[in-house]
Amino acid sequence: MIHEFTRTEHETRYRTTRLFEAKLSRRKAVLENRARLQEKPLKFSKAFAVTLITRVLMVASSLGASIIVGRRLGAAGAGSLAVINVTIALGVQLGCFGLPSANTYFISRNREDVGSAWANSLAFALVAGGTIAAGILVAAQMRPGAFGEIAASLIPIAVIALPFQLITLLGLNVFLALGQITRFNITEGLAQTALVINAFIALILMQSGLRTVVSLNVATTVTVGVIIILMVRIASKRIANESPWFDVATFRRMIRYGMKFHIAVVAALIIVRADVLLVNHFRGAAEAGVYAVASQVANLVLMLPAVIATLLFPRTSAEPDPQARLTMRVTRHTAFILLIVCLAAVPCSFLIPAVYGSAFQQSTLQVLILLPGVYFMGIESVLVQHFTGAGLPIAVPMFWIVVVAFNLILNVLLIPTYGATAAAITSSLTYALIFILVAIYFRLRTGNNLSTALVMERREIRELVTLERLSFFSK
């Protein structure tokens, strides 16, 4: 009897030991996969260089597509395509509720959350994206004149891409949070490069029209969205043991943070992009097309601070710094380099009529008006990363609400009479206003002098110019 009991006890211990060893083995495999996924992370300097090169290629593709459309279809065609793109972009940003930034924020702090964060994001993207797309369709049917005659007929095709653009945006932010900068850049770069290829195929090879361009762009967006779903799913399985389909607790935390960020993102998008819609509504597609080119040049200049802010955000989230030392160092360098870029953009703006055609003469004046505001907006986009990485105080979204109201009131009052030039003046003033509000708040919250955050020391300028040591990229 005692012998039987001892044998049973040994068997129980043996099974328990084997189960424990199997559990350890699975845990070891997860850790090894995670290590492989995270090994050799890109330094800030290399990540910046890779991302900047990718963004330059993306902007070149966007410019190439707009040049082809402008040359083949004229200012009205360029304006119609701009209206479609802005409408979908606004729909994506309105429908995301800040979840892309919430993904970056929470996953940067704890990579174990990647599975539940992505599952929540994917489910939300399908529901919200479909709802926003249906809303745009209803608006186009009820008020077709608001989109312009040509654009309204293309809206039913364009909105198909909306849920997949939302999925792409969410997935790219997951790559960013995981430090997978190469994957982030390759995916985003290929998606943007397809735009110029589509324009070339539709308008030059096929001798077709705007409908074919939009259809090819939608097909590309759907394809990229599906690929990102598969890529993020694989990455999340390598990092986390479990990937629940929908986790209510995680979703609640993400929404609380995301909604604060959502206000700022949507406000910025309205300020930067919605004026094209207003110019189209009050002055027609041709003038909107001219102003869209000027806005595109402004966005090209903003690309540099946008890249820096994109890479800085996960760092300020993962390593909180109440003194904002890293943010100030990055902002000082950004302000100096961006000044050089803005000055270089002045003579380049006079080449627009030669590149796009004589119908785009006014784009040069509009670019010159936009540049001062663009400079301040670029600095603000980097400086504010101190707050986004610290949980985003409610004051920052409130600043954006004030600025949007200022922008929309001036645009509605001035665009009907003064056209796109008034839109450029309003935008430049708005960009400067958000910079002033954020800079003052930064001074009050951190106690740092603004000169410390914005003005490079002689030593830093010398090191930057001679490439002796890029303290900006030292981490």
C-alpha positions as CSV (number, residue, x, y, z in Angstrom):
1,M,0.0,0.0,0.0
2,I,2.8,2.3,1.0
3,H,4.7,1.3,-2.2
4,E,1.6,2.1,-4.3
5,F,1.3,5.5,-2.7
6,T,4.9,6.3,-3.2
7,R,4.7,5.4,-6.9
8,T,1.7,7.6,-7.4
9,E,3.4,10.4,-5.6
10,H,6.5,10.0,-7.9
11,E,4.3,10.0,-11.0
12,T,2.5,13.1,-9.9
13,R,5.8,14.9,-9.2
14,Y,7.1,13.7,-12.6
15,R,4.1,15.0,-14.4
16,T,4.3,18.3,-12.5
17,T,8.0,18.6,-13.4
18,R,7.4,17.9,-17.1
19,L,4.6,20.5,-17.2
20,F,6.8,23.0,-15.5
21,E,9.7,22.3,-18.0
22,A,7.3,22.6,-20.9
23,K,6.1,25.9,-19.6
24,L,9.7,27.1,-19.2
25,S,10.5,25.9,-22.7
26,R,7.5,27.8,-24.2
27,R,8.5,30.9,-22.2
28,K,12.1,30.6,-23.4
29,A,10.9,30.3,-27.0
30,V,8.8,33.5,-26.6
31,L,11.8,35.4,-25.1
32,E,14.1,34.2,-27.9
33,N,11.6,35.3,-30.5
34,R,11.3,38.6,-28.8
35,A,15.1,39.0,-28.6
36,R,15.4,38.2,-32.3
37,L,12.6,40.8,-33.1
38,Q,14.3,43.5,-31.0
39,E,18.0,42.8,-31.7
40,K,20.2,45.5,-33.0
41,P,17.7,48.4,-32.8
42,L,18.5,51.3,-35.1
43,K,20.3,54.2,-33.4
44,F,18.5,57.6,-33.6
45,S,20.9,58.9,-36.2
46,K,20.4,55.9,-38.5
47,A,16.7,55.8,-37.9
48,F,16.5,59.5,-38.7
49,A,18.5,59.1,-41.9
50,V,16.5,56.1,-43.1
51,T,13.2,57.7,-42.3
52,L,14.2,61.0,-43.9
53,I,15.3,59.3,-47.1
54,T,12.1,57.4,-47.2
55,R,10.0,60.5,-46.7
56,V,11.9,62.3,-49.4
57,L,11.1,59.5,-51.8
58,M,7.5,59.6,-50.7
59,V,7.2,63.3,-51.3
60,A,9.0,62.9,-54.6
61,S,6.4,60.3,-55.5
62,S,3.5,62.5,-54.4
63,L,5.0,65.5,-56.4
64,G,5.5,63.2,-59.4
65,A,1.9,62.1,-59.3
66,S,0.5,65.6,-58.9
67,I,2.7,66.9,-61.8
68,I,1.4,64.1,-64.1
69,V,-2.2,64.9,-63.0
70,G,-1.6,68.6,-63.4
71,R,0.0,68.3,-66.8
72,R,-2.6,65.8,-68.2
73,L,-5.8,67.0,-66.5
74,G,-5.0,70.7,-65.7
75,A,-5.7,72.6,-62.5
76,A,-9.3,71.4,-62.3
77,G,-8.2,67.7,-62.4
78,A,-5.5,68.4,-59.8
79,G,-8.1,70.1,-57.6
80,S,-10.5,67.3,-57.9
81,L,-7.9,64.7,-56.9
82,A,-6.8,66.9,-54.0
83,V,-10.4,67.2,-52.8
84,I,-10.8,63.4,-52.9
85,N,-7.5,62.8,-51.1
86,V,-8.2,65.4,-48.4
87,T,-11.8,64.0,-47.9
88,I,-10.5,60.5,-47.3
89,A,-7.6,61.7,-45.1
90,L,-10.0,63.7,-42.9
91,G,-12.2,60.6,-42.7
92,V,-9.3,58.5,-41.6
93,Q,-8.2,60.9,-38.9
94,L,-11.7,61.5,-37.7
95,G,-12.3,57.7,-37.5
96,C,-9.1,56.8,-35.7
97,F,-9.9,58.4,-32.4
98,G,-6.2,58.7,-31.5
99,L,-5.6,55.0,-31.5
100,P,-2.5,55.2,-33.7
101,S,-0.8,57.4,-31.1
102,A,-2.2,55.3,-28.3
103,N,-0.6,52.2,-29.9
104,T,2.8,53.9,-30.0
105,Y,2.4,55.3,-26.4
106,F,1.3,52.0,-24.7
107,I,3.4,49.5,-26.7
108,S,6.5,51.7,-26.2
109,R,6.0,51.5,-22.4
110,N,5.1,47.7,-22.4
111,R,5.6,45.6,-25.4
112,E,3.6,42.8,-23.9
113,D,0.5,44.9,-24.8
114,V,1.1,44.6,-28.5
115,G,-1.3,41.7,-29.1
116,S,-4.3,43.2,-27.3
117,A,-3.5,46.7,-28.6
118,W,-3.4,45.5,-32.2
119,A,-6.5,43.3,-31.9
120,N,-8.4,46.2,-30.5
121,S,-7.2,48.5,-33.2
122,L,-8.1,46.1,-36.0
123,A,-11.6,45.6,-34.8
124,F,-12.1,49.3,-34.3
125,A,-10.7,50.2,-37.7
126,L,-13.1,47.9,-39.5
127,V,-16.1,49.3,-37.6
128,A,-15.1,52.9,-37.5
129,G,-13.7,52.9,-41.1
130,G,-16.9,51.4,-42.5
131,T,-19.1,53.9,-40.6
132,I,-17.1,56.9,-41.7
133,A,-17.1,55.7,-45.3
134,A,-20.9,55.3,-45.2
135,G,-21.2,58.8,-43.8
136,I,-19.1,60.3,-46.6
137,L,-21.2,58.5,-49.1
138,V,-24.4,59.9,-47.6
139,A,-23.0,63.4,-47.5
140,A,-21.9,63.1,-51.2
141,Q,-25.5,62.0,-52.2
142,M,-27.2,64.8,-50.1
143,R,-24.8,67.6,-50.9
144,P,-22.9,66.7,-54.1
145,G,-22.0,70.3,-54.8
146,A,-19.8,70.4,-51.6
147,F,-17.3,68.0,-53.3
148,G,-17.4,69.5,-56.8
149,E,-19.0,67.9,-59.8
150,I,-16.2,65.6,-60.8
151,A,-15.1,64.7,-57.2
152,A,-18.6,63.7,-56.1
153,S,-18.9,61.1,-58.8
154,L,-15.6,59.5,-57.6
155,I,-16.4,59.5,-53.9
156,P,-18.1,56.1,-54.0
157,I,-14.9,54.5,-55.4
158,A,-12.6,56.4,-53.1
159,V,-14.3,55.6,-49.8
160,I,-13.6,51.9,-50.3
161,A,-10.0,52.6,-49.3
162,L,-11.0,54.3,-46.0
163,P,-11.0,51.3,-43.6
164,F,-7.8,50.0,-45.1
165,Q,-6.1,53.4,-44.8
166,L,-7.1,53.3,-41.2
167,I,-5.7,49.8,-40.8
168,T,-2.4,50.9,-42.4
169,L,-2.1,54.0,-40.1
170,L,-2.6,51.8,-37.0
171,G,-0.2,49.1,-38.2
172,L,2.6,51.6,-39.0
173,N,2.3,53.0,-35.5
174,V,2.7,49.5,-34.1
175,F,6.0,49.1,-36.1
176,L,7.1,52.4,-34.8
177,A,6.4,51.4,-31.2
178,L,8.3,48.1,-31.6
179,G,11.3,49.9,-33.0
180,Q,10.9,48.3,-36.4
181,I,11.9,51.4,-38.2
182,T,13.0,49.6,-41.4
183,R,9.7,47.8,-41.7
184,F,7.8,51.0,-40.9
185,N,9.7,52.9,-43.7
186,I,9.6,50.2,-46.3
187,T,5.8,49.7,-46.0
188,E,5.0,53.4,-45.9
189,G,7.4,54.2,-48.8
190,L,6.1,51.5,-51.1
191,A,2.5,52.5,-50.5
192,Q,3.3,56.1,-51.4
193,T,5.5,55.2,-54.4
194,A,2.6,53.3,-55.9
195,L,0.7,56.7,-56.3
196,V,3.1,58.0,-59.0
197,I,3.1,54.6,-60.7
198,N,-0.7,54.5,-60.8
199,A,-0.8,58.1,-62.2
200,F,1.7,57.1,-64.9
201,I,-0.1,53.9,-65.8
202,A,-3.6,55.5,-65.9
203,L,-2.9,58.9,-67.6
204,I,0.1,58.2,-69.8
205,L,0.1,54.5,-70.7
206,M,-3.6,53.9,-70.7
207,Q,-4.5,57.5,-71.8
208,S,-7.4,57.2,-69.3
209,G,-8.8,59.7,-66.8
210,L,-9.1,60.6,-63.1
211,R,-11.5,57.7,-62.4
212,T,-8.8,55.2,-63.4
213,V,-6.2,56.9,-61.2
214,V,-8.5,56.8,-58.2
215,S,-9.4,53.2,-58.8
216,L,-5.8,52.1,-59.0
217,N,-5.0,54.1,-55.8
218,V,-7.9,52.3,-54.0
219,A,-6.6,48.9,-55.1
220,T,-3.2,49.7,-53.8
221,T,-4.5,50.8,-50.4
222,V,-6.6,47.7,-50.0
223,T,-3.5,45.5,-50.8
224,V,-1.2,47.4,-48.4
225,G,-3.9,47.1,-45.6
226,V,-4.1,43.3,-46.0
227,I,-0.4,42.9,-46.0
228,I,0.0,45.0,-42.8
229,I,-2.7,42.9,-41.0
230,L,-0.6,39.8,-41.7
231,M,2.7,41.5,-40.8
232,V,1.5,42.9,-37.4
233,R,-0.2,39.7,-36.5
234,I,3.1,37.7,-37.0
235,A,5.1,40.3,-35.0
236,S,2.6,40.3,-32.1
237,K,2.7,36.5,-31.9
238,R,6.5,36.6,-31.6
239,I,6.3,39.0,-28.7
240,A,3.3,38.1,-26.6
241,N,2.1,34.7,-25.4
242,E,-1.6,35.6,-26.0
243,S,-3.3,37.9,-28.5
244,P,-6.9,38.2,-27.4
245,W,-9.3,39.3,-30.1
246,F,-10.6,42.2,-28.0
247,D,-9.6,43.3,-24.6
248,V,-12.0,45.8,-23.0
249,A,-9.6,47.0,-20.3
250,T,-6.8,47.7,-22.7
251,F,-9.2,49.4,-25.2
252,R,-10.5,51.6,-22.4
253,R,-7.0,52.8,-21.5
254,M,-6.1,53.4,-25.2
255,I,-9.3,55.4,-25.8
256,R,-8.7,57.6,-22.8
257,Y,-5.3,58.6,-24.0
258,G,-6.2,58.5,-27.7
259,M,-9.1,60.9,-27.4
260,K,-6.8,63.6,-26.0
261,F,-4.3,63.1,-28.8
262,H,-7.2,62.8,-31.3
263,I,-8.2,66.4,-30.7
264,A,-4.8,67.6,-31.5
265,V,-4.3,65.4,-34.6
266,V,-7.7,66.2,-36.1
267,A,-7.2,69.9,-35.4
268,A,-3.8,69.9,-37.0
269,L,-5.2,68.1,-40.1
270,I,-8.1,70.6,-40.3
271,I,-5.7,73.5,-40.2
272,V,-3.3,72.0,-42.7
273,R,-5.7,70.3,-45.2
274,A,-9.3,71.5,-44.8
275,D,-8.5,74.9,-46.3
276,V,-8.2,73.1,-49.7
277,L,-11.8,72.0,-49.3
278,L,-12.9,75.5,-48.4
279,V,-11.1,77.0,-51.4
280,N,-12.7,74.3,-53.7
281,H,-16.2,75.1,-52.2
282,F,-16.0,78.9,-52.4
283,R,-13.7,79.4,-55.5
284,G,-13.8,76.2,-57.5
285,A,-11.6,73.2,-58.4
286,A,-9.1,75.2,-60.5
287,E,-8.1,77.6,-57.7
288,A,-8.1,74.7,-55.2
289,G,-5.7,72.9,-57.5
290,V,-3.3,75.8,-57.5
291,Y,-3.5,76.1,-53.7
292,A,-3.1,72.4,-53.3
293,V,0.3,72.6,-55.0
294,A,1.4,75.4,-52.6
295,S,0.2,73.3,-49.6
296,Q,2.1,70.3,-51.0
297,V,5.3,72.4,-51.0
298,A,4.6,73.5,-47.4
299,N,4.1,69.9,-46.4
300,L,7.4,69.0,-48.1
301,V,9.2,71.5,-45.8
302,L,7.3,70.1,-42.8
303,M,8.6,66.7,-43.6
304,L,11.9,67.2,-41.7
305,P,10.3,68.1,-38.3
306,A,7.6,65.4,-38.9
307,V,10.3,62.7,-39.2
308,I,12.0,63.9,-36.1
309,A,8.8,64.1,-34.1
310,T,7.8,60.6,-35.3
311,L,11.0,59.1,-34.0
312,L,11.1,61.2,-30.8
313,F,7.6,60.3,-29.7
314,P,8.3,56.6,-28.7
315,R,11.5,57.7,-26.9
316,T,9.7,60.3,-24.8
317,S,7.0,57.7,-24.0
318,A,9.4,54.9,-23.0
319,E,11.8,57.2,-21.0
320,P,9.9,60.1,-19.3
321,D,12.1,63.1,-18.7
322,P,10.5,65.9,-16.6
323,Q,13.3,68.3,-17.4
324,A,12.8,67.7,-21.2
325,R,16.5,67.6,-21.9
326,L,16.3,65.3,-24.9
327,T,13.3,67.2,-26.3
328,M,15.1,70.5,-26.0
329,R,18.3,69.2,-27.6
330,V,16.3,67.8,-30.5
331,T,14.2,71.0,-30.8
332,R,17.3,73.3,-30.9
333,H,18.8,71.3,-33.8
334,T,15.5,71.2,-35.6
335,A,14.9,74.9,-35.4
336,F,18.4,75.6,-36.9
337,I,18.1,73.0,-39.7
338,L,14.5,74.0,-40.5
339,L,15.5,77.6,-40.9
340,I,18.0,76.6,-43.6
341,V,15.4,74.5,-45.3
342,C,12.8,77.3,-45.3
343,L,15.3,79.7,-46.8
344,A,16.2,77.2,-49.5
345,A,12.5,76.8,-50.3
346,V,12.2,80.5,-51.3
347,P,14.0,80.3,-54.6
348,C,12.6,76.9,-55.3
349,S,9.1,78.2,-55.1
350,F,9.7,80.3,-58.2
351,L,10.2,77.1,-60.2
352,I,6.6,75.9,-59.6
353,P,5.1,77.5,-62.8
354,A,7.9,76.0,-64.9
355,V,7.3,72.5,-63.5
356,Y,3.5,72.5,-63.3
357,G,2.5,75.0,-66.0
358,S,1.5,78.7,-66.2
359,A,-1.8,78.0,-64.6
360,F,0.0,77.6,-61.3
361,Q,1.6,81.1,-61.1
362,Q,-0.1,82.0,-57.9
363,S,1.3,78.9,-56.1
364,T,4.6,80.8,-55.7
365,L,3.1,83.7,-53.8
366,Q,1.1,81.3,-51.6
367,V,4.3,79.3,-50.8
368,L,6.1,82.4,-49.7
369,I,3.2,83.4,-47.5
370,L,3.0,79.9,-45.9
371,L,6.8,79.5,-45.1
372,P,7.0,81.7,-41.9
373,G,4.1,79.8,-40.4
374,V,5.5,76.5,-41.6
375,Y,8.8,77.2,-39.7
376,F,7.0,77.8,-36.4
377,M,4.7,74.8,-36.9
378,G,7.7,72.6,-37.5
379,I,9.3,73.6,-34.3
380,E,6.1,73.2,-32.4
381,S,5.6,69.6,-33.7
382,V,8.9,68.6,-32.1
383,L,8.6,70.6,-28.9
384,V,5.2,69.2,-28.1
385,Q,6.6,65.6,-28.0
386,H,7.6,66.3,-24.4
387,F,3.9,66.4,-23.6
388,T,2.7,63.6,-25.8
389,G,5.3,61.3,-24.2
390,A,4.1,62.3,-20.7
391,G,0.5,61.4,-21.2
392,L,-0.6,64.6,-23.0
393,P,-2.0,67.2,-20.6
394,I,-5.5,68.3,-21.5
395,A,-4.2,71.9,-22.1
396,V,-2.5,70.9,-25.3
397,P,-5.8,69.6,-27.0
398,M,-7.5,72.7,-25.8
399,F,-4.9,74.9,-27.5
400,W,-5.7,73.1,-30.8
401,I,-9.5,73.7,-30.3
402,V,-8.8,77.5,-30.0
403,V,-6.5,77.5,-33.0
404,V,-9.0,75.6,-35.2
405,A,-11.8,78.0,-34.3
406,F,-9.5,80.9,-35.2
407,N,-8.5,79.2,-38.5
408,L,-12.0,78.3,-39.6
409,I,-13.5,81.7,-38.8
410,L,-10.9,83.6,-40.8
411,N,-11.1,81.2,-43.7
412,V,-14.9,81.4,-44.0
413,L,-14.8,85.2,-43.7
414,L,-11.9,85.8,-46.2
415,I,-11.8,83.0,-48.7
416,P,-15.0,83.9,-50.6
417,T,-13.6,87.3,-51.3
418,Y,-9.8,86.9,-51.4
419,G,-9.5,83.3,-52.4
420,A,-6.6,81.0,-51.9
421,T,-4.2,83.8,-50.9
422,A,-6.4,84.5,-47.9
423,A,-6.2,80.8,-47.0
424,A,-2.4,80.9,-47.1
425,I,-2.3,84.0,-44.8
426,T,-4.7,82.4,-42.4
427,S,-2.8,79.2,-42.3
428,S,0.5,81.0,-41.7
429,L,-1.0,82.9,-38.8
430,T,-2.6,79.8,-37.4
431,Y,0.7,77.9,-37.4
432,A,2.4,80.7,-35.6
433,L,-0.4,80.8,-33.0
434,I,-0.2,77.1,-32.0
435,F,3.6,77.5,-31.7
436,I,3.2,80.5,-29.3
437,L,0.7,78.6,-27.1
438,V,2.7,75.4,-26.8
439,A,6.0,77.3,-26.3
440,I,4.5,79.4,-23.4
441,Y,3.0,76.2,-21.9
442,F,6.4,74.4,-22.2
443,R,8.1,77.3,-20.4
444,L,5.5,77.2,-17.5
445,R,5.5,73.4,-17.1
446,T,9.2,72.7,-17.3
447,G,10.7,76.0,-16.0
448,N,13.2,76.1,-19.0
449,N,13.9,79.3,-20.8
450,L,12.6,79.2,-24.4
451,S,16.1,80.3,-25.6
452,T,17.4,77.0,-24.1
453,A,14.9,75.0,-26.0
454,L,15.1,76.9,-29.3
455,V,18.5,78.5,-29.8
456,M,21.6,76.4,-30.5
457,E,24.9,77.2,-28.7
458,R,27.9,78.1,-30.8
459,R,29.5,74.7,-29.9
460,E,26.5,72.9,-31.2
461,I,26.4,74.8,-34.4
462,R,30.1,74.1,-35.0
463,E,29.7,70.4,-34.3
464,L,26.6,70.3,-36.6
465,V,28.3,72.2,-39.5
466,T,31.5,70.2,-39.3
467,L,29.7,66.9,-38.6
468,E,32.1,66.5,-35.7
469,R,29.5,65.1,-33.4
470,L,25.8,65.2,-33.9
471,S,24.6,65.5,-30.3
472,F,21.2,65.7,-31.7
473,F,21.5,62.1,-32.7
474,S,23.7,60.9,-29.9
475,K,21.2,58.4,-28.6
